[in-house]
Amino acid sequence: MTRPDKTPVVWTVAGSDSGGGAGIQADLKTMNAFGVHGCSVITALTAQNTQGVQSLEPVSESMLRAQLDALKDDLPPAAVKTGMLGSSNACKIVAEFFQSLESFIVCDPVLASTSGENLLEPEALDILIGGIFPTVGILTPNLPEVGKIIGEDFQTSCHAVALRRRMENAAARILELGVGSVLIKGGHAPGGECRDYWTNGKDAMWLSSPRIETAATHGTGCILSAAIAAAVALGQDIPNAVITAKTFLNQCLKNPAHLGGGPGPMMMEPFRNDPAHRPTIH
């Protein structure tokens, strides 16, 4: 990819993962792998490791606002990604701030951890949808998150063709909520292929990659969304940024860190753009 003359700034607005595999820590490692300058706005502190989240504490409203205000004038972003927002108050503050922010926004709607802990207050979902979605350039939900966003149980135990139709129909419904485009991640579906679907309502593509059997899956959503933000900041359009991010995620999944007793982190080396890691596009 052609690099801009000035190092792009990319923000992550998310929670801190004390285990270093997801959240702010994974986002900043990903941004470093792409050579952009990452800045962080921490929404919450978590006490967690590879086996789960033991405790979660939101930052104060004044501290959340102070972080946003400290960055906006001195280190304005080319792109921003959101992860775990946690509380209704955090969603309100971020939504209000985004109204005047002229930057590309990637939203990873983190609703629960891989181990099942709720990471967003139930009443905050309406604020996320009504206040933040209309400012978003791309939303990156997984299949369980899709079900919560559209308000119905999203079954994946069906024929591949039927699941494909469900994902396409769900994407159309999500676009009606005001996001510019949506990438539905298919990793929770069964099968030997991982199939993701992106559309902006006019253009669309499916991305397919052989499923990578690994226990190092902690932070996959964070890595993918942070990589999209970094690629956009470096000048790629959204479809190519999605392909780049998926290529990077496959690179990471094939490079486990072999740490911890649960779903562990990945080693994040500089992005290599290896053709062997690129998804098939159709």
Secondary structure by P-SEA (a helix, b strand, c coil): ccccccbbbbbbbbbbcccccccaaaaaaaaaaacbbbbbbcccccccccccccccccccaaaaaaaaaaccccbbbcbbbbcccccaaaaaaaaaaaccccbbbbbccccccccccccccccaaaaaaacccccccbbbbcaaaaaaaacccccccccaaaaaaaaaaaaaaaaaacccbbbbbcccccccbbbbbbbcccbbbbbbccccccccccaaaaaaaaaaaaaaaacccaaaaaaaaaaaaaaaaaccccccccbbbbbbcccccccccccccc
